[in-house]
Amino acid sequence: QVGLPAEVMFSLLLLNLEEYYFEQHTANHINKDSKDERGSLKICSKSIIFEPDDNIQPIIKIPLRDCIILFEINLTEHLFQLDVAGKVGDVVQTLHQLYRASCLDKMGDQAAMITAILQSRLARTSFDKNRFQSISETLHMECKAEMVTPLVTNPGHVCVTDANLYFQPLNGYPKPVVQITLQNVRRIYKRRHGLMPLGLEVFCTENDLCSDIYLKFYNYQDRDEVYFLIATYIENHITEHTAESYMLQWQRGHISNYQYLLHLNNLADRSCNDLSQYPVFPWIIADYSSSVLDLTKPETFRDLSKPVGALNQERLDRLVTRYQEMPEPKFMYGSHYSSPGYVLFYLVRVAPEYMLCLQNGKFDHADRMFNSIAETWKNCLDGATDFKELIPEFYENDSSFLVNSLKLDLGKRQGGKMVEDVELPPWASGPDDFLQKSQEALESPYVSEHLHEWIDIIFGYKQKGSEAVAAHNVFHPLTYEGGVDLNSIMDPNEKVALLTQILEFGQTPKQLFTTPHPQRIIPKLKSLSRTSSHSISISESPVSPNEESFEDLTEESITLAWNNIAKLKLDKQYKIHKEAITGIAVTSNGSSVFTTSQDSTLKMFSKESKTIQRSVSFSNMALSSCLILPGDTTVISSSWDNHIYFYSIAFGRQQDILMGHDDAVSKICWRDGRLYSASWDSTVKVWHCVPGETMSNKKHHFELLAELEHDVSVNTIDLNAANTMLASGTKEGTVSVWDVTTATVLHQLQCHSGTVFHAAFSPDSRHLLSTGEDSCFKVVDVQTGMLISSVTAEEPQRCFKWDGNTILSGSQSGELLIWDLLGGKVIERIKGHTGAVMSMWMNEQCNSVITGGEDKQIMFWKLQY
């Protein structure tokens, strides 16, 4: 008999680990010496529990293997009388089966027999349809599953209808049915539970840590079907976020460091319902002795580029020596940075019942408890086996885990001091202040600049393989996903032992990134904020503060324009060509608009007189793009006849021809006396142009500076603001980033299936956006070459303008779409052309747009604030 203290209400945590609660019956506990007790008799897979109605009396727990006789629920020391006489036989039969299971010597055999008993019970029962919210609900599927909460799994039936997700526990505890309205679901994740792909977690909030339900299925087909049904339902309401889409939001400062880490934990299978895979957060602060916390000093912070085990060089040297002498499989650390024991170490004051459940009813030794922040940090730095990181609670607003408000008896330390509240560093005036300062540290500029290094270690490319060895980041092989295949182990006892070891030892998160994680964009000065980098390369050349004023005005008007871009209104439209319009260029005063077309003509349109003033044909083949040279005296057009034509506006005649390519020229750009030409002959050429003297017949002088070789036809190019990098997109979906100064490829990615229609750098040159025949928008991080976001449209988007966050795009069908790139959704649709939007021009203030379409029209758009 285990008599638990009075006033303990029944909880599944009273069960042993991996124990199930099957059923309960109203019963009398017959006492020979005193009056009988009414209560509830609960039959569990390894014990019988009697919970008296009078909660002053203790709960009685009787392990089945300690029972000698089972006869009509008449146990050696206890006599129970069930209310429903007809059921006694069934109950006795169940108890006999469970008793036989509990007497088996090996854990694996016990587990196998209990599982068989459980499955046969689940098979004999089904979901009670009377529990549906409405009689008009349509059933989509029903299956068996378990609801997972920390240290407990509760078996029952899952049901998905067209409106709700239900879970009905076999035992009716803690309530007869759990119901989640599909309309409220915001996020849903597939989970690895006990190393098997059987879990599913559902959140009804966008940013919360704790989910609404965590289910574990008995086979992955059921799990995937439920996931599919819910995901299909919510797809129509919200977009599914990937690690990459969160990365883009984080890089651009739209979500905090805390939120980003929370999302990454979620995507890497970490859940508050699974203590063996609890969310992991970094130690940030290294100073726990100063009276004031100085977040401007780098030495205040822990080195985020190293795992905890490598922070102390002396300890690391000892570990490396041991590692080198170790036989395969080698590992550097004998314990992990996150495990159920570590999580409960931090949470013992708010969740003592979990610690007691995990440690068979006992707290840890008082000196090993979570007594002081500084002491815990020191132990993580110096201890021979302590390499733990933190949990999200350290960066939230609830400080109760630092305070012994339940007045628990957590023991007496060697010095005779009782274990009470957690001792805080001198710079914190109290628990709330400690959390407030921890949050400030997590969001500080230093951490924003270095957090990607920690992500590389925990979720990224330094998690496994040679990079992990180089970073001193190697844990026991059992801690990694795929480290052991449980299905291949036939011996049930070996399997149970291994699984127990894995669950207790800690698990490495699922790997989310296999290439270096990009750094966060940290504006150094005001003029380096998101839209003004006309003179700034990736290396961020310093800008002296007195150069800011004019730039600030332009920048403010640009920001204002992009914030209101959805208010774009059609001003005028003109049909000026016989075929699709391929290029638009406008003189600096805005009065003359030049257009090229597949009808082989270059036309000059006057905005004032609304008439075509020039129409020029250079050859009988289509023209593909045009631009105006600084000074507004010359227009350059590229043609499908392999040539580039120079046209003098002042003299109204063709001035020059550059016969530069062996196939159609698809796009041209001009910067600082250099012409960049892309062609279907698989090259991009860089020319230095010395202009001819316009009065005489002297021609331009062209000097080929570089040739950027591609495997296939190049369809589009773009230059970054500093003219140091060029992006190219090919007919086969490849996007490349080139260093123009050295004519070398920095990155090459297969971004699209089919032609790349358009690619452009963000104004700050950090990101490159491309769009293609496959209807996708792709964002590449220019620094690392990592593909960090993908958004799919309903149809191909032919051309676009963007400010790094918002996109204005022209569709195949002629619509103009405005996209919130970070949210991955269309925020406005504007009716435009009757065929594809082929080209788009935008002024520097971003408040005036001209589009050219397949419908031979040009349309003038104005922002109406």
C-alpha positions in Angstrom: 0.0 0.0 0.0 1.2 3.5 -0.8 -0.8 6.0 1.2 -0.3 9.4 -0.5 -0.7 12.6 1.6 -4.1 13.8 2.3 -5.7 16.4 -0.1 -3.8 15.1 -3.1 -6.3 15.0 -5.9 -6.0 12.2 -8.4 -3.7 13.0 -11.3 -2.2 10.9 -14.1 1.2 11.9 -12.6 0.5 9.4 -9.8 0.9 6.7 -12.3 4.4 5.2 -13.1 6.1 6.4 -16.2 4.6 4.6 -19.3 1.6 3.5 -17.3 -2.0 3.8 -18.6 -5.2 4.5 -16.7 -8.0 2.3 -18.1 -11.2 2.7 -16.3 -12.8 3.7 -13.0 -15.7 2.3 -10.9 -17.7 3.8 -8.0 -16.8 1.5 -5.0 -16.9 1.2 -1.3 -13.6 0.6 0.5 -14.6 -1.8 3.3 -12.7 -1.2 6.6 -12.9 -3.8 9.3 -12.0 -1.3 12.0 -13.8 1.9 11.0 -16.7 2.9 8.7 -16.6 2.2 5.0 -15.3 4.8 2.5 -17.1 5.8 -0.7 -14.8 6.6 -3.6 -13.6 5.7 -7.0 -11.5 2.6 -7.9 -9.2 3.3 -10.8 -7.7 0.4 -12.7 -4.3 1.2 -14.3 -1.9 -0.9 -16.2 0.5 -1.4 -13.3 -1.6 -0.5 -10.2 -5.0 0.0 -8.6 -5.7 3.4 -7.2 -8.6 4.2 -4.8 -9.5 7.9 -4.5 -11.9 8.5 -1.5 -14.7 11.0 -2.0 -13.7 12.6 1.3 -10.5 14.3 0.3 -9.2 14.4 3.8 -8.5 10.7 3.5 -5.4 9.7 1.6 -5.4 8.2 -1.9 -4.4 4.5 -1.9 -2.1 3.1 -4.6 -1.6 -0.6 -4.8 1.1 -1.9 -7.3 -0.4 -5.0 -9.0 2.7 -7.1 -8.8 2.6 -6.8 -4.9 -0.9 -8.4 -4.9 -1.0 -12.0 -3.8 -4.6 -13.0 -4.4 -7.1 -11.4 -6.8 -10.6 -12.6 -6.1 -13.6 -10.5 -6.6 -11.5 -7.4 -5.9 -10.7 -8.8 -2.5 -7.1 -7.9 -2.0 -5.0 -9.2 0.9 -5.4 -6.0 2.9 -8.3 -4.2 1.1 -11.8 -5.1 0.3 -13.6 -3.2 -2.4 -17.3 -3.5 -3.2 -18.3 -2.3 -6.7 -21.6 -0.6 -7.2 -22.5 -2.4 -10.5 -22.6 -6.1 -9.7 -22.8 -7.2 -13.4 -19.4 -5.7 -14.1 -17.4 -7.4 -11.4 -16.5 -10.4 -13.6 -15.2 -8.1 -16.4 -13.2 -6.1 -13.9 -11.7 -9.2 -12.3 -10.8 -10.6 -15.7 -9.0 -7.3 -16.6 -7.2 -7.3 -13.3 -6.0 -10.9 -13.8 -4.6 -10.0 -17.2 -2.8 -6.9 -15.9 -1.6 -8.8 -12.9 -0.1 -11.5 -15.2 1.6 -8.7 -17.2 3.1 -7.1 -14.1 4.6 -10.4 -12.9 6.7 -10.8 -16.1 10.4 -10.4 -15.4 11.4 -8.3 -18.3 10.2 -4.7 -19.0 9.9 -5.4 -22.7 7.6 -8.3 -22.2 5.5 -6.3 -19.7 5.2 -3.4 -22.1 4.2 -5.8 -25.0 1.5 -7.5 -23.0 0.0 -4.2 -21.7 0.0 -2.7 -25.2 -1.9 -5.8 -26.4 -4.5 -5.3 -23.6 -4.8 -1.6 -24.4 -5.2 -2.2 -28.2 -7.9 -4.7 -27.7 -9.8 -2.3 -25.4 -9.5 0.5 -27.9 -10.7 -1.9 -30.7 -13.8 -2.8 -28.7 -14.8 0.9 -28.2 -15.3 3.8 -30.6 -15.8 7.5 -30.5 -19.2 8.5 -29.1 -20.8 10.5 -32.0 -23.3 12.0 -29.5 -20.4 14.2 -28.4 -20.4 16.1 -31.7 -21.1 19.8 -31.3 -23.7 19.8 -34.0 -25.8 17.1 -35.7 -24.9 18.5 -39.1 -21.2 17.7 -38.7 -19.6 15.5 -41.3 -17.2 12.8 -40.1 -13.9 12.8 -42.1 -12.0 10.1 -40.1 -11.7 8.3 -36.8 -8.7 6.5 -35.3 -7.0 5.5 -32.1 -4.4 7.8 -30.5 -3.0 9.0 -27.2 -3.0 12.6 -25.8 0.4 13.6 -24.6 1.1 15.8 -21.7 4.4 16.0 -19.8 5.4 12.5 -18.6 1.9 11.2 -19.4 0.2 9.7 -22.4 -3.6 9.1 -22.2 -5.2 6.6 -24.7 -8.4 7.2 -26.5 -10.1 8.0 -29.9 -9.5 10.8 -32.3 -12.2 12.1 -34.6 -12.0 14.8 -37.3 -15.1 16.4 -38.8 -15.5 19.2 -41.2 -15.6 21.6 -38.2 -13.8 20.1 -35.2 -11.0 17.9 -34.0 -12.1 15.7 -31.0 -10.2 13.5 -28.6 -12.2 11.2 -26.3 -10.1 9.6 -23.6 -10.7 5.9 -23.0 -11.1 6.6 -19.3 -13.1 9.8 -19.5 -10.3 11.7 -17.7 -9.7 14.6 -17.3 -13.0 15.3 -19.2 -15.2 13.1 -21.4 -14.1 14.8 -24.6 -11.5 17.5 -25.7 -12.7 19.6 -28.6 -10.8 22.0 -30.9 -12.6 24.1 -33.4 -10.7 23.9 -36.7 -11.5 27.6 -37.4 -9.4 28.5 -34.4 -6.3 26.5 -35.4 -3.4 28.7 -36.3 -0.4 26.3 -36.6 0.0 22.6 -36.8 3.2 20.6 -36.5 4.2 17.0 -37.2 6.2 15.7 -34.2 8.7 13.0 -33.5 7.6 11.3 -30.3 10.0 8.8 -28.7 12.0 9.0 -31.9 9.1 7.8 -34.0 7.2 10.1 -36.5 3.9 9.6 -34.7 3.2 13.0 -33.1 1.0 15.9 -34.0 0.7 19.2 -32.2 -2.0 21.8 -32.7 -1.8 25.5 -31.7 -4.7 27.9 -31.7 -2.4 30.9 -31.2 0.2 32.4 -33.5 3.0 33.0 -30.9 2.3 31.0 -27.8 4.6 28.4 -26.3 2.0 25.9 -25.2 -0.2 24.1 -27.7 -3.9 23.2 -27.4 -3.4 19.5 -27.9 -0.5 17.1 -28.6 -1.5 13.7 -30.0 0.5 10.6 -30.5 -0.8 8.0 -33.0 -0.2 4.3 -33.3 0.9 4.5 -36.9 2.2 7.3 -39.1 -0.6 6.9 -41.8 -3.2 7.9 -39.2 -1.0 10.8 -38.1 -0.5 12.0 -41.7 -4.2 11.7 -42.6 -5.2 13.9 -39.6 -2.5 16.4 -40.4 -3.6 16.5 -44.0 -7.3 17.1 -43.0 -6.4 19.9 -40.6 -3.7 21.4 -42.8 -6.1 21.5 -45.8 -8.7 23.2 -43.7 -6.4 25.9 -42.4 -4.5 26.4 -45.7 -7.5 28.4 -46.9 -7.2 30.7 -43.9 -3.5 31.0 -43.1 -0.2 30.3 -44.7 2.1 27.5 -43.4 5.3 29.0 -42.2 8.7 27.4 -42.9 12.0 28.0 -41.0 13.0 30.1 -44.1 9.9 32.4 -43.9 10.5 33.1 -40.2 14.2 33.7 -41.0 13.3 36.4 -43.5 10.9 38.0 -41.0 13.6 37.9 -38.3 16.4 39.1 -40.5 14.3 42.2 -41.4 13.4 42.9 -37.8 9.7 42.0 -38.0 9.9 39.4 -35.3 12.1 39.4 -32.1 15.0 37.1 -31.3 12.7 35.5 -28.7 9.9 34.8 -31.2 12.3 33.5 -33.8 13.9 31.0 -31.3 10.4 29.9 -30.3 9.4 29.3 -34.0 12.7 27.4 -34.6 12.1 25.2 -31.6 8.6 24.4 -32.8 9.8 23.5 -36.3 12.5 21.3 -34.8 10.1 19.1 -32.9 10.5 20.8 -29.5 7.4 20.9 -27.4 6.4 21.9 -23.9 4.3 18.6 -23.8 7.4 16.5 -24.3 10.1 16.9 -21.6 12.6 14.9 -23.6 12.3 17.5 -26.3 11.5 20.7 -24.4 12.3 24.0 -26.2 15.9 25.0 -25.8 17.1 28.6 -25.3 20.7 29.9 -24.9 22.5 31.2 -21.9 23.0 34.8 -23.0 24.5 36.6 -20.0 27.9 35.7 -18.7 28.0 38.3 -15.9 26.3 37.3 -12.7 28.5 39.2 -10.2 28.3 43.0 -11.2 25.9 45.3 -9.5 24.8 46.8 -12.8 24.3 44.8 -16.0 26.1 46.6 -18.9 24.6 45.4 -22.2 27.0 47.6 -24.3 30.0 45.6 -23.3 30.7 42.4 -25.3 32.2 40.7 -22.2 28.8 40.8 -20.5 27.7 38.1 -23.0 28.4 34.5 -23.4 30.2 33.5 -26.7 27.3 32.4 -28.9 29.6 30.8 -31.4 30.4 27.9 -29.0 28.4 25.2 -27.3 28.3 25.4 -23.5 30.9 22.6 -23.3 33.4 24.6 -25.2 33.1 27.9 -23.3 35.8 26.9 -20.7 39.1 26.2 -22.6 40.7 24.2 -19.7 37.7 21.9 -19.4 37.4 21.6 -23.2 41.1 20.5 -23.5 40.4 17.6 -21.1 37.3 16.6 -23.0 39.1 16.7 -26.4 41.9 14.5 -25.0 39.4 12.0 -23.8 37.5 12.2 -27.1 40.7 11.5 -29.1 41.4 8.4 -27.1 37.9 7.1 -27.2 36.9 4.2 -29.5 34.2 4.7 -32.1 31.4 5.9 -31.8 33.2 8.9 -30.2 31.4 11.7 -28.4 32.7 14.8 -26.6 30.0 15.2 -23.9 28.5 12.5 -21.8 25.4 14.5 -21.1 23.2 16.7 -23.2 22.3 20.4 -23.1 18.6 19.6 -22.7 16.9 16.7 -21.0 13.8 16.0 -18.8 16.0 16.2 -15.7 17.4 19.6 -16.6 14.0 21.0 -17.5 12.6 19.9 -14.2 15.7 21.2 -12.4 14.7 24.7 -13.5 10.9 24.2 -13.0 10.8 22.2 -9.7 9.3 25.1 -7.7 6.2 25.4 -10.1 5.9 21.8 -11.2 7.1 19.6 -8.2 4.7 16.8 -9.2 6.7 16.2 -12.4 10.0 16.0 -10.6 8.4 13.6 -8.0 7.0 11.5 -10.9 10.3 11.4 -12.6 12.3 10.6 -9.5 10.0 8.0 -7.8 8.5 10.4 -5.3 11.7 12.1 -4.2 13.3 15.5 -4.8 17.0 15.7 -5.7 19.7 16.4 -3.0 19.4 20.0 -1.7 22.8 21.0 -2.9 22.1 19.7 -6.4 18.8 21.8 -6.7 18.4 25.0 -8.7 19.6 27.3 -5.8 21.3 30.2 -7.6 21.6 31.6 -11.1 25.3 32.4 -10.6 26.0 28.9 -9.2 24.2 27.2 -12.0 26.1 29.2 -14.6 29.4 28.5 -12.9 28.6 24.8 -12.8 27.8 24.9 -16.6 31.2 26.5 -17.2 33.3 24.3 -14.9 31.4 21.1 -14.1 32.8 17.9 -15.5 29.4 16.7 -16.8 27.1 19.8 -16.9 26.6 21.4 -20.3 23.0 22.5 -20.0 21.4 25.5 -21.8 18.3 27.3 -20.6 14.6 27.0 -21.2 12.2 29.7 -22.6 10.9 30.6 -19.2 14.1 32.6 -18.6 13.0 35.1 -21.3 9.3 35.3 -20.5 7.2 37.3 -18.0 6.2 34.7 -15.4 8.9 34.6 -12.7 7.1 32.1 -10.5 9.6 29.3 -11.3 12.2 31.4 -9.4 10.1 31.6 -6.2 9.1 28.9 -3.8 5.6 30.2 -3.4 4.2 26.7 -2.7 6.5 26.5 0.4 7.9 23.1 -0.7 10.2 21.4 1.6 13.2 21.1 -0.9 15.7 20.1 1.8 18.6 21.7 3.7 21.9 22.5 2.1 25.3 21.5 3.6 25.7 24.9 5.3 22.3 24.3 7.0 20.4 26.7 4.8 17.0 25.7 3.6 16.3 25.6 -0.2 13.9 28.5 -0.8 13.8 31.0 -3.7 16.4 31.0 -6.4 19.3 33.4 -5.5 19.5 36.2 -8.2 22.5 38.1 -9.4 23.3 41.5 -7.7 22.1 43.4 -10.8 18.5 42.1 -10.4 16.3 43.8 -7.9 13.9 40.9 -7.9 12.6 37.9 -10.0 10.6 40.2 -12.4 13.5 42.5 -12.8 15.8 39.5 -13.5 13.4 38.4 -16.3 13.1 41.9 -17.7 16.9 42.3 -17.9 17.3 38.8 -19.4 14.7 39.8 -22.1 16.6 43.0 -22.8 19.9 41.0 -23.1 18.3 38.6 -25.6 17.0 41.4 -27.8 20.3 43.5 -27.4 22.3 44.5 -30.5 25.2 42.2 -29.5 22.9 39.1 -29.4 21.1 40.2 -32.6 24.5 40.2 -34.3 25.6 36.9 -33.0 22.5 34.8 -32.5 22.9 33.1 -35.9 26.1 31.5 -34.6 24.2 29.8 -31.8 21.5 28.7 -34.3 24.2 27.1 -36.5 25.2 25.0 -33.5 21.8 23.9 -32.2 19.6 23.8 -35.3 22.0 24.3 -38.1 25.0 23.1 -40.1 27.3 22.7 -37.1 24.9 20.2 -35.5 26.3 17.1 -37.3 29.3 15.8 -39.2 32.8 17.3 -39.6 31.4 20.8 -38.8 30.1 19.6 -35.5 33.6 18.0 -34.7 35.3 21.3 -35.6 32.9 23.2 -33.4 33.4 20.8 -30.4 29.7 20.0 -30.7 29.5 16.2 -30.6 27.1 14.4 -28.3 26.3 10.7 -27.8 25.0 9.1 -31.0 21.7 8.2 -29.4 20.8 11.9 -29.0 20.6 12.5 -32.8 17.6 12.0 -35.0 18.3 8.8 -37.0 21.0 7.8 -34.5 19.2 4.5 -33.9 16.4 2.7 -35.9 14.0 1.4 -33.2 12.1 -0.6 -35.8 15.2 -2.7 -36.6 15.5 -3.9 -32.9 13.6 -7.1 -32.5 14.2 -7.8 -28.8 11.4 -5.9 -27.0 13.5 -5.7 -23.8 16.4 -4.1 -25.6 14.0 -1.7 -27.3 12.4 -0.6 -24.1 15.8 -0.1 -22.4 17.1 1.9 -25.4 14.0 4.1 -25.6 14.1 4.8 -21.9 17.8 5.8 -22.2 17.0 8.1 -25.2 14.0 9.8 -23.5 15.9 10.4 -20.3 19.2 11.4 -21.8 18.1 14.2 -24.0 17.6 14.7 -27.7 19.3 17.0 -30.2 16.7 19.1 -32.1 15.8 18.2 -35.7 18.3 19.9 -38.1 16.6 22.9 -39.8 19.6 24.3 -41.8 22.5 22.7 -43.6 24.3 25.9 -44.7 25.5 28.8 -42.5 22.6 30.8 -41.1 22.5 34.5 -42.4 23.1 37.3 -39.9 20.4 39.6 -38.7 20.3 43.0 -40.5 21.4 45.6 -37.9 21.0 49.2 -39.0 24.2 50.9 -38.0 23.0 54.5 -38.5 19.6 55.9 -39.3 20.5 56.3 -43.0 21.3 52.6 -43.2 17.7 51.7 -42.5 15.7 49.5 -44.9 15.4 51.6 -48.0 18.4 53.8 -48.3 21.4 52.0 -49.4 22.1 53.8 -52.7 25.7 54.0 -51.8 26.1 51.0 -49.5 27.5 47.6 -50.4 27.1 44.5 -48.3 30.2 45.5 -46.3 28.3 48.6 -45.2 30.7 51.4 -46.0 30.5 54.0 -43.2 28.3 57.0 -43.9 29.2 60.3 -42.2 26.2 61.7 -40.2 26.2 65.0 -42.0 25.4 63.4 -45.3 22.0 62.3 -44.1 19.6 65.1 -44.5 18.6 64.9 -48.2 18.7 61.1 -48.1 16.4 61.1 -45.1 13.7 63.1 -47.0 13.9 60.7 -49.9 13.8 57.8 -47.6 10.8 59.0 -45.7 8.9 59.6 -48.9 9.9 56.1 -50.2 8.8 54.5 -46.9 5.5 56.4 -47.0 4.9 55.3 -50.6 5.5 51.6 -49.8 3.3 51.8 -46.8 0.5 53.0 -49.0 1.3 51.1 -52.2 -2.1 49.3 -52.1 -3.6 52.7 -52.9 -2.2 52.7 -56.4 -4.8 54.0 -58.8 -4.9 53.9 -62.6 -4.4 57.4 -64.0 -4.3 57.0 -67.8 -3.8 54.3 -70.4 -2.7 54.4 -74.1 -2.4 51.8 -76.8 0.8 52.8 -78.5 2.3 49.5 -80.0 1.2 46.7 -82.3 2.7 44.0 -80.1 3.6 43.4 -76.4 5.5 46.1 -74.7 8.9 44.8 -73.4 10.7 47.9 -71.9 9.9 51.3 -70.4 12.4 54.1 -69.7 11.5 57.7 -68.6 13.5 60.9 -68.8 14.6 62.4 -65.5 12.0 65.2 -65.7 9.3 62.6 -66.3 8.0 64.3 -69.5 9.0 61.7 -72.1 8.4 57.9 -71.9 10.3 55.5 -74.1 9.0 52.0 -74.8 10.3 49.0 -76.7 8.0 46.3 -78.1 8.0 43.0 -79.8 6.7 44.9 -82.9 10.4 45.9 -83.3 9.9 49.7 -82.6 11.2 52.1 -80.0 8.6 54.8 -79.4 8.8 58.1 -77.5 5.5 59.2 -75.9 5.0 62.7 -74.5 3.0 62.8 -71.3 2.0 66.4 -71.8 0.6 66.2 -75.3 -0.4 62.5 -74.8 1.0 61.7 -78.3 3.7 59.6 -79.8 6.5 61.9 -80.9 9.0 59.4 -82.3 8.8 55.9 -83.7 12.0 54.2 -84.7 12.7 50.7 -86.1 16.3 49.4 -86.0 15.6 46.0 -87.6 12.6 43.9 -88.2 13.1 41.8 -85.0 11.6 42.3 -81.6 13.2 44.7 -79.1 13.6 43.3 -75.6 14.4 46.3 -73.3 15.5 49.9 -73.1 17.1 52.4 -70.9 18.1 56.1 -71.0 21.7 57.2 -70.3 22.3 59.9 -67.7 21.8 63.4 -69.2 18.7 62.2 -71.2 20.5 62.4 -74.6 20.7 58.8 -75.5 18.3 55.8 -75.4 19.7 52.2 -75.6 17.6 49.3 -76.8 18.4 45.6 -76.9 17.1 43.4 -79.7 16.4 39.8 -80.6 18.7 40.3 -83.6 21.7 40.0 -81.2 22.5 43.7 -81.3 22.3 46.7 -78.9 21.2 50.0 -80.5 22.1 53.6 -79.4 19.6 56.3 -80.4 20.3 60.0 -80.0 17.2 61.8 -78.6 18.6 65.2 -79.5 19.4 64.3 -83.1 16.6 61.8 -83.6 18.7 59.2 -85.2 20.5 55.9 -84.6 23.9 56.7 -83.3 25.6 53.4 -82.8 25.3 49.6 -82.9 27.0 47.2 -80.5 27.1 43.7 -82.1 27.9 42.1 -78.8 26.2 38.7 -78.8 25.6 35.5 -80.8 21.9 35.3 -79.9 19.0 37.5 -78.8 19.9 40.2 -76.1 17.3 39.8 -73.4 18.1 42.6 -70.9 20.5 45.5 -70.5 21.5 47.6 -67.5 23.7 50.7 -67.3 25.7 52.0 -64.3 28.7 54.4 -64.1 29.8 54.3 -67.7 29.3 50.5 -67.9 26.8 48.6 -69.9 25.7 45.1 -68.8 24.1 42.9 -71.4 22.4 39.5 -71.0 21.8 37.2 -73.9 20.3 33.9 -74.9 23.9 33.0 -76.0 24.4 32.0 -72.3 26.6 35.0 -71.4 26.3 38.3 -69.6 28.9 40.8 -70.9 30.2 43.9 -69.1 31.3 46.8 -71.4 33.1 50.0 -70.8 31.5 52.6 -73.0 33.3 55.8 -74.1 30.6 58.0 -75.7 31.2 59.3 -79.2 31.1 63.1 -79.7 27.5 63.7 -80.7 28.2 66.5 -83.2 30.6 64.6 -85.4 30.3 61.0 -86.7 32.6 59.6 -84.1 31.1 56.4 -82.7 31.0 55.1 -79.2 34.0 53.1 -78.2 33.2 49.7 -76.6 35.7 47.7 -74.5 34.7 44.3 -73.2 35.7 44.1 -69.6 34.2 40.8 -68.5 32.2 37.9 -69.8 30.0 35.9 -67.2 29.5 32.4 -68.6 26.3 30.5 -68.0 25.2 27.0 -69.1 22.0 28.2 -70.7 20.2 31.3 -72.0 20.2 34.2 -69.6 16.8 35.9 -69.4 17.2 38.7 -66.9 19.8 40.6 -64.9 20.0 43.2 -62.1 22.7 45.1 -60.3 22.9 45.9 -56.6 23.0 49.5 -55.4 26.8 49.6 -55.0 27.4 48.1 -58.5 29.5 45.4 -56.9 27.2 42.5 -57.6 25.1 41.3 -60.5 22.2 38.8 -60.4 21.3 36.7 -63.4 18.3 34.4 -64.1 18.3 31.8 -66.8 15.7 30.0 -69.0 16.2 26.8 -66.8 15.4 28.4 -63.5 19.0 29.1 -62.2 19.7 32.3 -60.3 23.3 33.3 -59.9 24.9 36.1 -57.9 28.2 37.4 -59.4 31.0 39.5 -58.0 31.3 42.0 -60.8 34.7 43.3 -59.8 36.3 39.8 -60.1 33.8 38.3 -62.6 33.3 35.3 -60.4 30.2 33.5 -59.2 29.4 34.0 -55.5 26.3 31.8 -55.4 24.3 29.7 -57.9 21.0 28.2 -57.0 18.3 26.2 -58.8 15.5 28.5 -57.7 12.8 27.9 -60.3 11.5 25.1 -62.5 11.3 26.9 -65.9 12.3 30.4 -67.0 13.3 33.1 -64.5 11.2 36.1 -65.6 12.7 38.7 -63.3 15.3 39.1 -60.4 16.1 42.1 -58.3 18.2 43.0 -55.3 16.4 44.6 -52.3 17.4 48.3 -51.8 19.8 47.3 -49.0 21.4 44.6 -51.2 20.9 42.0 -48.5 18.3 39.9 -50.4 17.6 38.9 -53.9 14.1 38.3 -55.1 13.3 36.3 -58.2 10.1 35.1 -60.0 9.6 32.6 -62.7 7.4 30.5 -64.9 6.7 28.2 -61.9 4.6 31.0 -60.3 7.0 31.2 -57.3 8.7 34.1 -55.6 12.1 33.1 -54.1 14.3 35.1 -51.8 18.0 34.4 -51.5 20.2 35.8 -48.7 23.0 37.5 -50.7 25.6 37.1 -48.0 25.3 33.3 -47.5 23.6 32.3 -50.7 20.9 30.5 -48.7 17.4 30.3 -50.2 15.4 31.8 -47.3 11.8 32.1 -48.5 9.5 30.8 -51.1 6.0 32.1 -51.8 3.7 30.5 -54.5 1.3 32.7 -56.5 -1.8 31.5 -58.4 -0.1 32.3 -61.7 3.3 33.4 -63.0 4.3 37.0 -62.0 6.2 38.5 -65.0 7.8 41.6 -63.4 7.9 43.4 -60.0 9.3 46.1 -57.9 10.0 45.6 -54.1 11.4 47.4 -51.1 12.6 44.3 -49.3 9.3 43.7 -47.5 6.5 44.5 -49.9 6.2 43.5 -53.6 4.3 45.1 -56.4 4.1 42.5 -59.1 2.6 42.2 -62.6 0.7 39.0 -63.3 0.4 36.7 -66.4 -3.3 37.6 -66.4 -2.7 41.4 -66.3 -3.5 42.0 -62.6 -1.2 44.0 -60.4 -0.7 42.3 -57.0 0.6 43.7 -53.8 2.3 41.1 -51.6 3.3 41.1 -47.9 6.4 39.0 -48.5 7.0 38.3 -44.8 3.4 37.0 -44.3 3.5 35.3 -47.7 0.2 36.6 -48.9 -1.5 39.0 -51.3 -2.8 42.1 -49.6 -4.3 43.9 -52.7 -5.4 43.0 -56.2 -5.7 45.8 -58.8 -7.3 45.2 -62.2 -4.8 46.2 -64.9 -4.0 44.9 -68.4 -6.0 42.4 -70.4 -2.8 40.3 -71.0 0.4 39.7 -69.2 2.1 42.6 -67.5 5.5 42.5 -69.4 7.4 45.5 -67.9 7.2 47.9 -65.1 8.9 51.3 -64.3 8.8 53.1 -60.9 10.1 56.5 -60.1 12.7 57.1 -57.3 10.0 58.3 -54.8 8.1 55.1 -55.5 4.8 57.0 -55.9 4.4 56.7 -59.7 4.4 53.5 -61.8 4.1 52.8 -65.5 3.3 49.3 -66.7 3.5 47.8 -70.2 1.4 44.9 -71.3 0.9 42.1 -73.8 -2.2 44.1 -74.7 0.0 46.7 -76.4 -0.9 49.3 -73.8 1.0 51.4 -71.3 -0.8 52.3 -68.1 0.1 55.2 -65.8 -0.5 54.6 -62.1 -0.5 57.1 -59.2 -0.4 56.7 -55.5 -3.5 58.4 -54.0 -2.7 59.1 -50.3 
